[in-house]
């Protein structure tokens, strides 16, 4: 798997400010991230402190590095204000809409993420979810398990044949999805902030116009205020009664109540969702419907890919602890040649 994060194995100096190179991990989060970091750097597991709030109030000024475990633990401006000497937030994931990166940039804090190492894994799930949704494979499996096959064959379904996929957000993951969909004989069009000179696919500046021109709307754009509810009732209407929506990006990009209504009323045919606005809570409206396939945000959730992501977090933190440049800073927090403490 080609990655943007490159592993460099050098021992950290462990020196630095009042807390040396201690890394604060705020929430238990995903798997073994804290354990992996602890192999190279001292780790403070905030959730294990008797009173995390009191610990932050007493020690906030000593914290210079945070490992963010993902979307459930928001790092907003108020949080950063409590850590006045913070230098790096190393986030475990490519999407970082749970972090106010613009404020971080203004404060001289570097936010890093994990681009590149999960593209293929997420694209695999995007394609699988597309086929599951169009061909109703989860429903077919339930049909067999429930013993209905002995009475009648499973009803015929829609098809991928002759379909066009409109990719909303043609970044690294969007492109990995496009490559796969092309191999399945699906035509690709895309929409995003700007037309890309080096791609062969037709571009739409308006998501609604793209929805009208495609059958499968694949949501692969970043979350955040700019894309919030970009897939609204109008886009769903444009997608139409044979249309299928697939979302592997962030729940916040879709107007969920409008989607539930559209699925219920046949405004679109079906949806496949790996992400939800308030996950892990899933709206009851989705659970009640038969034309939606629901996954618990598993796009990148394989041992191999999550390890690569955790390694990328660690590599960024080790670079920080050695006074080197971060490997994968976000565009909002570019490296300016030195850490805040001047190392
Ligand atoms: C992460 C994701 O694994 O990378 C992302 O943006 O959505 C997931 O694949 C999850 O956010 C955990 O941090």
Boltz pocket constraint, residues with backbone or C-beta under 6 A from the ligand:
constraints:
  - pocket:
      binder: B
      contacts: [[A, 30], [A, 68], [A, 69], [A, 70], [A, 71], [A, 92], [A, 93], [A, 94], [A, 95], [A, 96], [A, 118], [A, 248], [A, 249], [A, 299], [A, 300], [A, 301]]
      max_distance: 6.0
